[in-house]
Amino acid sequence: MKKLSFIIILFLIASVVVSCGDNKVENKDLNEDENITEEPKEEVDRDQNEQKDQEEQEEEEQEEQNEMEAEEGKNESDKDNTKKENQDYTKKEDKPKDPIASSNLKKIEDKGYATVDSLNVRNLGSMKGKIITSIDRGVEVHVFGERNSWYYVEYAKNKRGWIYSKYIQFNPVKPTPTDPSSLSNKSYNWYFMRNNNHKQPGFGNPHKALLDKYDGIAIGNKNKKDIFLTFDNGYENGYTSKILDILKRQNVKVGFFVQGTYIDSNPEIVKRMVREGHIVLNHTNSHPKMPTLSREKLQYEINLTAKKYKDLVGKDMLEFLRPPSGVFSERTLAQAKNLGYKSVFWSMAYRDWVVNDQPGKVESYKHVTDNIHNGAVILLHSVSKSNTEALEDIIEELKRQGYNFKLLTQYP
């Protein structure tokens, strides 16, 4: 019995040992299973993170690439636009509208010849046009057409511009330049013969005939109440600014014939003349008696004044010349015309230039109003105190009588 009990106890002990061993093995296997399960999870997470990082990096790189391509595309577009704009600009600049195609250009298509020396060719059909060049008397041009008394011409191969129509002659015989040295240099003093009935005055002989021969100016249309007020400015006596004030108040534009020396000493007054719409014209540089000068010296006197004016205001001086003291000869009239100038005299003037012997305001007013006539070219000197004092009353009275103040550029 005791032996049986002993055997049973051994059996139980063995069972317990085997059970513990199985539990140990199961626990070990469980732990191993857990380890196997955990390791792949960490690797999967890492792989997923790496893949995610890679995808994000690729997305960022793609976005950068897209931005770069977009920027390059924009730059290329800008370049194309700039290129197109430059092409358009170049096209506009290189190919300005040809006046020949203009509907308001009266077609002519004929050859003509310059009738004066130093004939200006301008870039516009107007005295405001810039001078491109000058051509001499007798030079042949091809005239395409006419607009507002200006011819559009080809003056050299593939070179075109505008020339005032009066100085182009259509003639199968090519004119030869006038040589002033072959003409008479007999000196004349310009004068006129007053009347008291407001009729146009008479002029000396052969004075007016010579002036007409060389396209000069002394008087306008007898049938129109147009008058041309001009001042001679040899030097400044303190009155020109006051004269300009009066003209501005009265809204009247005039012509100032200035010497080159006046431009030198009074540049601001000259600029004011231009700024306020007046015309500044040539009275030579130093006021010599023109017939006493050689051809070269006379040309120098005229051209120097024009150069001083252009240097000051940046514009060409209009081609109107008043011979100093009204002294002239056929030779000087011809030379002025060859240079492109119109010689301008007067149909009304009086002894107003003697500063120490002024007639007074009343006499100045009376002189102008008593002698006014249709087409009058009035000469007053800006050094005159009497003229300055009477000027506003003179202008108001002439307006009241129905006279129209015109510039020499509007001369018929």
C-alpha positions as a Markdown table, in Angstrom:
| # | Residue | x | y | z |
|---|---|---|---|---|
| 1 | Met | 0.0 | 0.0 | 0.0 |
| 2 | Lys | 2.8 | 2.3 | 0.9 |
| 3 | Lys | 4.5 | 1.3 | -2.3 |
| 4 | Leu | 1.4 | 2.1 | -4.3 |
| 5 | Ser | 1.1 | 5.5 | -2.7 |
| 6 | Phe | 4.7 | 6.2 | -3.4 |
| 7 | Ile | 4.3 | 5.4 | -7.1 |
| 8 | Ile | 1.2 | 7.6 | -7.3 |
| 9 | Ile | 3.2 | 10.5 | -5.8 |
| 10 | Leu | 6.0 | 10.1 | -8.3 |
| 11 | Phe | 3.5 | 10.0 | -11.1 |
| 12 | Leu | 2.0 | 13.3 | -9.9 |
| 13 | Ile | 5.4 | 14.9 | -9.5 |
| 14 | Ala | 6.3 | 13.9 | -13.1 |
| 15 | Ser | 3.1 | 15.3 | -14.4 |
| 16 | Val | 3.7 | 18.6 | -12.7 |
| 17 | Val | 7.3 | 18.8 | -14.1 |
| 18 | Val | 6.0 | 18.0 | -17.6 |
| 19 | Ser | 3.3 | 20.6 | -17.3 |
| 20 | Cys | 5.8 | 23.3 | -16.2 |
| 21 | Gly | 8.1 | 22.4 | -19.1 |
| 22 | Asp | 5.3 | 22.7 | -21.6 |
| 23 | Asn | 4.3 | 26.1 | -20.1 |
| 24 | Lys | 7.9 | 27.2 | -20.4 |
| 25 | Val | 8.0 | 26.1 | -24.0 |
| 26 | Glu | 4.7 | 27.8 | -24.8 |
| 27 | Asn | 5.9 | 31.0 | -23.2 |
| 28 | Lys | 9.1 | 30.9 | -25.1 |
| 29 | Asp | 7.2 | 30.2 | -28.3 |
| 30 | Leu | 4.8 | 33.0 | -27.5 |
| 31 | Asn | 7.7 | 35.4 | -26.9 |
| 32 | Glu | 9.3 | 34.3 | -30.1 |
| 33 | Asp | 6.0 | 34.8 | -31.9 |
| 34 | Glu | 5.7 | 38.3 | -30.4 |
| 35 | Asn | 9.2 | 39.2 | -31.4 |
| 36 | Ile | 8.5 | 37.9 | -35.0 |
| 37 | Thr | 5.3 | 40.0 | -35.0 |
| 38 | Glu | 7.0 | 43.2 | -33.7 |
| 39 | Glu | 10.0 | 43.2 | -35.9 |
| 40 | Pro | 8.1 | 43.3 | -39.2 |
| 41 | Lys | 5.9 | 46.1 | -37.8 |
| 42 | Glu | 8.9 | 48.3 | -37.2 |
| 43 | Glu | 10.3 | 47.5 | -40.6 |
| 44 | Val | 7.0 | 48.2 | -42.3 |
| 45 | Asp | 6.6 | 51.5 | -40.5 |
| 46 | Arg | 10.1 | 52.5 | -41.5 |
| 47 | Asp | 9.5 | 51.4 | -45.1 |
| 48 | Gln | 6.3 | 53.3 | -45.1 |
| 49 | Asn | 7.9 | 56.4 | -43.6 |
| 50 | Glu | 10.8 | 56.1 | -46.1 |
| 51 | Gln | 8.3 | 55.7 | -49.0 |
| 52 | Lys | 6.3 | 58.6 | -47.7 |
| 53 | Asp | 9.4 | 60.8 | -47.4 |
| 54 | Gln | 10.5 | 59.7 | -50.9 |
| 55 | Glu | 7.0 | 60.5 | -52.3 |
| 56 | Glu | 7.0 | 63.9 | -50.5 |
| 57 | Gln | 10.6 | 64.6 | -51.8 |
| 58 | Glu | 9.5 | 63.6 | -55.3 |
| 59 | Glu | 6.4 | 65.8 | -55.1 |
| 60 | Glu | 8.6 | 68.7 | -53.9 |
| 61 | Glu | 11.0 | 68.1 | -56.7 |
| 62 | Gln | 8.1 | 67.9 | -59.2 |
| 63 | Glu | 6.7 | 71.2 | -57.9 |
| 64 | Glu | 10.1 | 72.9 | -58.2 |
| 65 | Gln | 10.4 | 71.5 | -61.7 |
| 66 | Asn | 7.0 | 72.8 | -62.6 |
| 67 | Glu | 7.8 | 76.2 | -61.1 |
| 68 | Met | 11.0 | 76.3 | -63.1 |
| 69 | Glu | 9.3 | 75.3 | -66.3 |
| 70 | Ala | 6.5 | 77.9 | -65.6 |
| 71 | Glu | 9.1 | 80.6 | -65.0 |
| 72 | Glu | 11.0 | 79.6 | -68.1 |
| 73 | Gly | 7.8 | 79.6 | -70.1 |
| 74 | Lys | 7.0 | 83.1 | -68.7 |
| 75 | Asn | 10.5 | 84.3 | -69.6 |
| 76 | Glu | 10.2 | 82.9 | -73.1 |
| 77 | Ser | 6.7 | 84.5 | -73.4 |
| 78 | Asp | 8.2 | 87.8 | -72.1 |
| 79 | Lys | 11.0 | 87.5 | -74.6 |
| 80 | Asp | 8.6 | 86.8 | -77.4 |
| 81 | Asn | 6.4 | 89.7 | -76.4 |
| 82 | Thr | 9.5 | 92.0 | -76.1 |
| 83 | Lys | 10.7 | 90.8 | -79.5 |
| 84 | Lys | 7.3 | 91.4 | -81.0 |
| 85 | Glu | 7.1 | 94.8 | -79.4 |
| 86 | Asn | 10.6 | 95.6 | -80.7 |
| 87 | Gln | 9.6 | 94.3 | -84.1 |
| 88 | Asp | 6.4 | 96.4 | -84.1 |
| 89 | Tyr | 8.4 | 99.5 | -82.9 |
| 90 | Thr | 11.1 | 98.9 | -85.5 |
| 91 | Lys | 8.4 | 98.5 | -88.1 |
| 92 | Lys | 6.7 | 101.7 | -87.1 |
| 93 | Glu | 10.0 | 103.6 | -86.9 |
| 94 | Asp | 11.5 | 102.2 | -90.1 |
| 95 | Lys | 8.4 | 102.5 | -92.1 |
| 96 | Pro | 6.6 | 105.8 | -91.4 |
| 97 | Lys | 3.5 | 106.6 | -93.4 |
| 98 | Asp | 4.5 | 107.8 | -96.8 |
| 99 | Pro | 2.8 | 111.1 | -97.7 |
| 100 | Ile | 2.5 | 109.8 | -101.3 |
| 101 | Ala | -0.2 | 107.5 | -99.9 |
| 102 | Ser | -2.1 | 110.4 | -98.3 |
| 103 | Ser | -5.5 | 111.2 | -99.7 |
| 104 | Asn | -5.0 | 114.9 | -99.2 |
| 105 | Leu | -1.8 | 115.1 | -101.3 |
| 106 | Lys | -2.6 | 116.5 | -104.7 |
| 107 | Lys | -0.6 | 114.3 | -107.1 |
| 108 | Ile | 1.7 | 116.0 | -109.6 |
| 109 | Glu | 4.5 | 113.5 | -110.5 |
| 110 | Asp | 6.8 | 115.9 | -112.4 |
| 111 | Lys | 10.3 | 117.3 | -112.3 |
| 112 | Gly | 11.0 | 120.8 | -111.1 |
| 113 | Tyr | 14.0 | 123.0 | -110.3 |
| 114 | Ala | 15.0 | 125.1 | -107.2 |
| 115 | Thr | 14.8 | 128.8 | -108.0 |
| 116 | Val | 16.8 | 130.1 | -105.1 |
| 117 | Asp | 20.2 | 129.3 | -103.5 |
| 118 | Ser | 20.2 | 127.5 | -100.1 |
| 119 | Leu | 16.6 | 126.3 | -100.5 |
| 120 | Asn | 15.6 | 124.5 | -97.3 |
| 121 | Val | 14.1 | 121.0 | -97.5 |
| 122 | Arg | 12.0 | 120.2 | -94.4 |
| 123 | Asn | 10.7 | 117.1 | -92.8 |
| 124 | Leu | 7.2 | 118.5 | -92.6 |
| 125 | Gly | 5.1 | 120.6 | -95.1 |
| 126 | Ser | 5.3 | 123.7 | -92.8 |
| 127 | Met | 7.6 | 126.4 | -91.7 |
| 128 | Lys | 7.6 | 124.6 | -88.3 |
| 129 | Gly | 9.2 | 121.5 | -90.0 |
| 130 | Lys | 12.8 | 120.7 | -89.2 |
| 131 | Ile | 15.3 | 121.6 | -91.9 |
| 132 | Ile | 16.8 | 118.4 | -93.3 |
| 133 | Thr | 19.2 | 120.0 | -95.8 |
| 134 | Ser | 19.5 | 122.8 | -98.3 |
| 135 | Ile | 19.7 | 122.6 | -102.1 |
| 136 | Asp | 21.1 | 125.3 | -104.5 |
| 137 | Arg | 19.4 | 127.1 | -107.3 |
| 138 | Gly | 18.9 | 124.9 | -110.4 |
| 139 | Val | 19.0 | 121.6 | -108.5 |
| 140 | Glu | 16.5 | 119.2 | -110.1 |
| 141 | Val | 13.9 | 117.5 | -107.8 |
| 142 | His | 11.1 | 115.1 | -108.5 |
| 143 | Val | 7.8 | 116.5 | -107.2 |
| 144 | Phe | 5.3 | 113.8 | -106.1 |
| 145 | Gly | 2.5 | 116.2 | -105.0 |
| 146 | Glu | 1.4 | 119.3 | -103.3 |
| 147 | Arg | -0.4 | 120.1 | -100.0 |
| 148 | Asn | -1.1 | 123.5 | -98.5 |
| 149 | Ser | 1.5 | 125.2 | -100.8 |
| 150 | Trp | 4.2 | 122.7 | -100.0 |
| 151 | Tyr | 5.7 | 120.2 | -102.5 |
| 152 | Tyr | 6.7 | 116.7 | -101.4 |
| 153 | Val | 9.8 | 115.9 | -103.4 |
| 154 | Glu | 12.7 | 113.6 | -103.9 |
| 155 | Tyr | 15.8 | 115.9 | -103.9 |
| 156 | Ala | 18.4 | 113.1 | -104.1 |
| 157 | Lys | 18.3 | 109.4 | -104.6 |
| 158 | Asn | 15.9 | 107.9 | -102.0 |
| 159 | Lys | 15.9 | 111.2 | -100.1 |
| 160 | Arg | 12.7 | 113.0 | -99.7 |
| 161 | Gly | 11.3 | 116.1 | -98.0 |
| 162 | Trp | 9.1 | 119.1 | -98.3 |
| 163 | Ile | 9.9 | 122.4 | -100.1 |
| 164 | Tyr | 7.8 | 125.5 | -100.2 |
| 165 | Ser | 6.1 | 125.5 | -103.6 |
| 166 | Lys | 6.9 | 129.1 | -104.5 |
| 167 | Tyr | 10.6 | 128.2 | -104.9 |
| 168 | Ile | 10.1 | 125.3 | -107.4 |
| 169 | Gln | 9.8 | 126.0 | -111.1 |
| 170 | Phe | 8.4 | 123.5 | -113.6 |
| 171 | Asn | 10.3 | 124.3 | -116.8 |
| 172 | Pro | 11.9 | 122.2 | -119.4 |
| 173 | Val | 14.8 | 124.6 | -119.4 |
| 174 | Lys | 17.0 | 124.2 | -116.3 |
| 175 | Pro | 17.4 | 127.7 | -114.7 |
| 176 | Thr | 20.9 | 128.9 | -114.0 |
| 177 | Pro | 21.8 | 130.6 | -110.7 |
| 178 | Thr | 21.7 | 134.4 | -110.6 |
| 179 | Asp | 25.1 | 135.7 | -110.0 |
| 180 | Pro | 24.6 | 138.8 | -107.8 |
| 181 | Ser | 28.0 | 140.1 | -108.6 |
| 182 | Ser | 26.9 | 140.7 | -112.2 |
| 183 | Leu | 24.0 | 143.0 | -111.1 |
| 184 | Ser | 24.0 | 146.7 | -110.3 |
| 185 | Asn | 25.1 | 147.6 | -106.8 |
| 186 | Lys | 23.7 | 151.1 | -107.0 |
| 187 | Ser | 22.5 | 152.1 | -103.5 |
| 188 | Tyr | 18.9 | 153.1 | -102.8 |
| 189 | Asn | 17.2 | 154.4 | -99.7 |
| 190 | Trp | 13.7 | 153.0 | -99.3 |
| 191 | Tyr | 10.9 | 155.6 | -99.1 |
| 192 | Phe | 7.2 | 156.0 | -99.5 |
| 193 | Met | 4.8 | 158.9 | -100.2 |
| 194 | Arg | 2.2 | 159.5 | -97.5 |
| 195 | Asn | -1.4 | 160.6 | -98.1 |
| 196 | Asn | -4.1 | 161.8 | -95.7 |
| 197 | Asn | -7.0 | 159.8 | -97.0 |
| 198 | His | -6.0 | 156.3 | -95.7 |
| 199 | Lys | -5.1 | 155.1 | -99.2 |
| 200 | Gln | -2.1 | 153.0 | -99.9 |
| 201 | Pro | 1.0 | 155.2 | -100.3 |
| 202 | Gly | 3.2 | 155.4 | -103.4 |
| 203 | Phe | 6.8 | 154.3 | -103.5 |
| 204 | Gly | 10.1 | 155.4 | -105.0 |
| 205 | Asn | 11.2 | 154.5 | -108.5 |
| 206 | Pro | 12.7 | 152.0 | -109.2 |
| 207 | His | 12.5 | 150.9 | -105.6 |
| 208 | Lys | 9.1 | 149.1 | -105.7 |
| 209 | Ala | 9.8 | 147.6 | -109.2 |
| 210 | Leu | 13.1 | 146.1 | -108.0 |
| 211 | Leu | 11.5 | 144.8 | -104.8 |
| 212 | Asp | 8.8 | 143.1 | -106.8 |
| 213 | Lys | 11.4 | 141.5 | -109.1 |
| 214 | Tyr | 13.0 | 139.8 | -106.2 |
| 215 | Asp | 9.8 | 138.8 | -104.3 |
| 216 | Gly | 10.2 | 141.4 | -101.5 |
| 217 | Ile | 7.5 | 142.8 | -99.2 |
| 218 | Ala | 6.4 | 146.4 | -98.5 |
| 219 | Ile | 2.6 | 146.4 | -98.5 |
| 220 | Gly | -0.3 | 144.0 | -98.5 |
| 221 | Asn | -3.6 | 143.6 | -100.3 |
| 222 | Lys | -5.3 | 147.0 | -100.9 |
| 223 | Asn | -8.8 | 145.4 | -100.6 |
| 224 | Lys | -8.3 | 143.8 | -97.2 |
| 225 | Lys | -8.1 | 145.4 | -93.8 |
| 226 | Asp | -5.1 | 143.3 | -92.9 |
| 227 | Ile | -2.1 | 145.0 | -91.3 |
| 228 | Phe | 1.4 | 143.8 | -90.4 |
| 229 | Leu | 2.9 | 145.3 | -87.3 |
| 230 | Thr | 6.7 | 145.0 | -87.0 |
| 231 | Phe | 9.4 | 146.2 | -84.6 |
| 232 | Asp | 13.1 | 146.7 | -85.3 |
| 233 | Asn | 15.3 | 145.7 | -82.3 |
| 234 | Gly | 18.9 | 146.9 | -82.7 |
| 235 | Tyr | 19.6 | 147.4 | -79.0 |
| 236 | Glu | 17.6 | 147.4 | -75.8 |
| 237 | Asn | 16.4 | 150.7 | -74.3 |
| 238 | Gly | 14.3 | 149.2 | -71.6 |
| 239 | Tyr | 10.9 | 149.2 | -73.4 |
| 240 | Thr | 10.7 | 145.8 | -75.2 |
| 241 | Ser | 9.4 | 144.0 | -72.1 |
| 242 | Lys | 6.6 | 146.6 | -71.7 |
| 243 | Ile | 5.8 | 146.3 | -75.4 |
| 244 | Leu | 5.5 | 142.5 | -74.9 |
| 245 | Asp | 3.2 | 143.1 | -71.9 |
| 246 | Ile | 0.9 | 145.2 | -74.0 |
| 247 | Leu | 0.8 | 142.8 | -76.9 |
| 248 | Lys | 0.0 | 140.0 | -74.5 |
| 249 | Arg | -2.9 | 141.9 | -73.0 |
| 250 | Gln | -4.2 | 142.8 | -76.5 |
| 251 | Asn | -3.6 | 139.3 | -77.9 |
| 252 | Val | -1.7 | 140.7 | -80.8 |
| 253 | Lys | 1.2 | 138.9 | -82.5 |
| 254 | Val | 3.9 | 140.8 | -84.3 |
| 255 | Gly | 7.3 | 140.4 | -86.0 |
| 256 | Phe | 10.5 | 141.5 | -84.3 |
| 257 | Phe | 13.5 | 142.1 | -86.6 |
| 258 | Val | 16.5 | 141.6 | -84.4 |
| 259 | Gln | 20.2 | 142.0 | -84.8 |
| 260 | Gly | 22.6 | 139.2 | -83.9 |
| 261 | Thr | 24.1 | 141.5 | -81.3 |
| 262 | Tyr | 20.6 | 142.0 | -79.8 |
| 263 | Ile | 20.3 | 138.2 | -79.4 |
| 264 | Asp | 23.7 | 138.2 | -77.7 |
| 265 | Ser | 22.8 | 140.8 | -75.1 |
| 266 | Asn | 19.1 | 140.0 | -74.6 |
| 267 | Pro | 18.6 | 136.3 | -74.8 |
| 268 | Glu | 15.7 | 136.1 | -72.3 |
| 269 | Ile | 13.7 | 138.8 | -74.1 |
| 270 | Val | 14.2 | 136.9 | -77.4 |
| 271 | Lys | 13.0 | 133.7 | -75.8 |
| 272 | Arg | 10.0 | 135.4 | -74.4 |
| 273 | Met | 9.1 | 136.7 | -77.9 |
| 274 | Val | 9.1 | 133.2 | -79.2 |
| 275 | Arg | 7.3 | 131.8 | -76.2 |
| 276 | Glu | 4.4 | 134.3 | -76.5 |
| 277 | Gly | 3.8 | 133.5 | -80.2 |
| 278 | His | 5.7 | 136.3 | -82.0 |
| 279 | Ile | 8.0 | 135.8 | -84.9 |
| 280 | Val | 11.7 | 136.8 | -84.6 |
| 281 | Leu | 13.3 | 137.8 | -87.9 |
| 282 | Asn | 16.6 | 138.8 | -89.4 |
| 283 | His | 18.0 | 142.3 | -89.2 |
| 284 | Thr | 21.7 | 141.3 | -89.9 |
| 285 | Asn | 24.2 | 140.8 | -87.1 |
| 286 | Ser | 25.7 | 144.3 | -86.8 |
| 287 | His | 23.4 | 146.6 | -88.9 |
| 288 | Pro | 25.7 | 147.5 | -91.8 |
| 289 | Lys | 24.6 | 149.2 | -95.0 |
| 290 | Met | 24.3 | 146.1 | -97.2 |
| 291 | Pro | 25.5 | 147.5 | -100.5 |
| 292 | Thr | 28.9 | 148.3 | -98.9 |
| 293 | Leu | 29.6 | 144.6 | -98.1 |
| 294 | Ser | 31.1 | 142.0 | -100.3 |
| 295 | Arg | 29.0 | 139.0 | -101.2 |
| 296 | Glu | 30.8 | 136.8 | -98.6 |
| 297 | Lys | 30.5 | 139.4 | -95.9 |
| 298 | Leu | 26.8 | 140.0 | -96.5 |
| 299 | Gln | 26.1 | 136.3 | -96.4 |
| 300 | Tyr | 28.1 | 136.1 | -93.1 |
| 301 | Glu | 26.0 | 138.9 | -91.5 |
| 302 | Ile | 22.8 | 137.2 | -92.4 |
| 303 | Asn | 23.8 | 133.6 | -91.6 |
| 304 | Leu | 25.4 | 134.6 | -88.3 |
| 305 | Thr | 22.2 | 136.1 | -87.0 |
| 306 | Ala | 20.2 | 133.0 | -88.0 |
| 307 | Lys | 22.8 | 130.8 | -86.3 |
| 308 | Lys | 22.7 | 132.8 | -83.0 |
| 309 | Tyr | 18.9 | 132.5 | -83.0 |
| 310 | Lys | 18.9 | 128.8 | -83.6 |
| 311 | Asp | 21.6 | 128.2 | -81.0 |
| 312 | Leu | 19.4 | 130.1 | -78.5 |
| 313 | Val | 15.9 | 128.7 | -79.1 |
| 314 | Gly | 16.6 | 125.5 | -81.0 |
| 315 | Lys | 14.6 | 126.6 | -84.0 |
| 316 | Asp | 15.4 | 127.9 | -87.5 |
| 317 | Met | 14.9 | 131.6 | -88.0 |
| 318 | Leu | 12.2 | 132.4 | -90.5 |
| 319 | Glu | 13.5 | 133.7 | -93.7 |
| 320 | Phe | 12.5 | 137.4 | -93.7 |
| 321 | Leu | 15.2 | 140.0 | -93.8 |
| 322 | Arg | 14.9 | 143.7 | -93.1 |
| 323 | Pro | 17.8 | 145.7 | -94.7 |
| 324 | Pro | 19.3 | 148.0 | -92.1 |
| 325 | Ser | 18.3 | 151.6 | -92.5 |
| 326 | Gly | 16.3 | 150.6 | -95.6 |
| 327 | Val | 19.4 | 150.8 | -97.7 |
| 328 | Phe | 19.6 | 148.3 | -100.6 |
| 329 | Ser | 20.7 | 147.6 | -104.2 |
| 330 | Glu | 19.6 | 145.2 | -106.8 |
| 331 | Arg | 22.6 | 143.0 | -106.0 |
| 332 | Thr | 21.7 | 142.8 | -102.3 |
| 333 | Leu | 18.0 | 142.0 | -103.1 |
| 334 | Ala | 19.2 | 139.2 | -105.5 |
| 335 | Gln | 21.6 | 137.8 | -102.9 |
| 336 | Ala | 19.0 | 137.8 | -100.2 |
| 337 | Lys | 16.6 | 135.9 | -102.5 |
| 338 | Asn | 19.3 | 133.4 | -103.4 |
| 339 | Leu | 19.7 | 132.7 | -99.7 |
| 340 | Gly | 16.0 | 132.1 | -99.5 |
| 341 | Tyr | 15.1 | 135.3 | -97.8 |
| 342 | Lys | 12.3 | 137.8 | -98.5 |
| 343 | Ser | 13.5 | 141.4 | -98.2 |
| 344 | Val | 10.9 | 143.3 | -96.0 |
| 345 | Phe | 10.5 | 147.1 | -96.1 |
| 346 | Trp | 7.4 | 149.1 | -95.0 |
| 347 | Ser | 4.6 | 151.4 | -96.0 |
| 348 | Met | 4.4 | 153.3 | -92.7 |
| 349 | Ala | 7.2 | 154.6 | -90.5 |
| 350 | Tyr | 8.4 | 157.8 | -88.9 |
| 351 | Arg | 11.5 | 159.3 | -87.1 |
| 352 | Asp | 11.0 | 157.4 | -83.9 |
| 353 | Trp | 14.5 | 155.9 | -83.3 |
| 354 | Val | 16.1 | 159.1 | -81.9 |
| 355 | Val | 15.9 | 158.4 | -78.2 |
| 356 | Asn | 16.8 | 161.9 | -77.2 |
| 357 | Asp | 14.2 | 163.5 | -79.5 |
| 358 | Gln | 11.0 | 161.7 | -78.9 |
| 359 | Pro | 7.7 | 163.1 | -80.3 |
| 360 | Gly | 5.6 | 162.1 | -77.3 |
| 361 | Lys | 2.7 | 159.7 | -76.9 |
| 362 | Val | 0.1 | 161.9 | -78.7 |
| 363 | Glu | 2.2 | 162.4 | -81.8 |
| 364 | Ser | 3.0 | 158.7 | -82.0 |
| 365 | Tyr | -0.6 | 157.8 | -81.7 |
| 366 | Lys | -1.6 | 160.4 | -84.3 |
| 367 | His | 1.0 | 159.3 | -86.8 |
| 368 | Val | -0.2 | 155.7 | -86.9 |
| 369 | Thr | -4.0 | 156.4 | -86.8 |
| 370 | Asp | -3.7 | 159.2 | -89.4 |
| 371 | Asn | -1.7 | 157.1 | -91.9 |
| 372 | Ile | -3.2 | 153.6 | -91.5 |
| 373 | His | -4.3 | 151.9 | -94.7 |
| 374 | Asn | -5.2 | 148.5 | -96.0 |
| 375 | Gly | -2.3 | 146.1 | -96.2 |
| 376 | Ala | 0.0 | 148.4 | -94.1 |
| 377 | Val | 3.4 | 147.1 | -93.1 |
| 378 | Ile | 4.0 | 149.2 | -90.0 |
| 379 | Leu | 7.6 | 149.8 | -88.8 |
| 380 | Leu | 8.1 | 150.9 | -85.2 |
| 381 | His | 11.3 | 151.0 | -83.2 |
| 382 | Ser | 11.3 | 149.3 | -79.8 |
| 383 | Val | 13.8 | 151.9 | -78.4 |
| 384 | Ser | 11.0 | 154.6 | -78.6 |
| 385 | Lys | 9.4 | 155.7 | -75.4 |
| 386 | Ser | 6.6 | 157.4 | -77.3 |
| 387 | Asn | 5.7 | 154.3 | -79.2 |
| 388 | Thr | 5.6 | 152.3 | -76.0 |
| 389 | Glu | 3.4 | 154.8 | -74.3 |
| 390 | Ala | 1.0 | 155.0 | -77.2 |
| 391 | Leu | 1.0 | 151.4 | -78.3 |
| 392 | Glu | -2.0 | 150.1 | -76.3 |
| 393 | Asp | -4.2 | 153.0 | -77.5 |
| 394 | Ile | -3.1 | 152.5 | -81.1 |
| 395 | Ile | -4.0 | 148.8 | -81.1 |
| 396 | Glu | -7.4 | 149.4 | -79.5 |
| 397 | Glu | -8.2 | 152.1 | -82.1 |
| 398 | Leu | -7.1 | 150.0 | -85.0 |
| 399 | Lys | -9.2 | 147.1 | -83.8 |
| 400 | Arg | -12.1 | 149.5 | -83.4 |
| 401 | Gln | -11.7 | 150.5 | -87.0 |
| 402 | Gly | -11.9 | 146.9 | -88.1 |
| 403 | Tyr | -8.2 | 146.2 | -88.9 |
| 404 | Asn | -6.9 | 142.7 | -88.5 |
| 405 | Phe | -3.3 | 142.2 | -87.2 |
| 406 | Lys | -1.5 | 139.6 | -89.2 |
| 407 | Leu | 2.0 | 138.1 | -89.2 |
| 408 | Leu | 4.3 | 138.2 | -92.2 |
| 409 | Thr | 4.0 | 134.5 | -92.4 |
| 410 | Gln | 0.4 | 135.2 | -93.4 |
| 411 | Tyr | 1.4 | 137.6 | -96.1 |
| 412 | Pro | -0.6 | 137.1 | -99.3 |
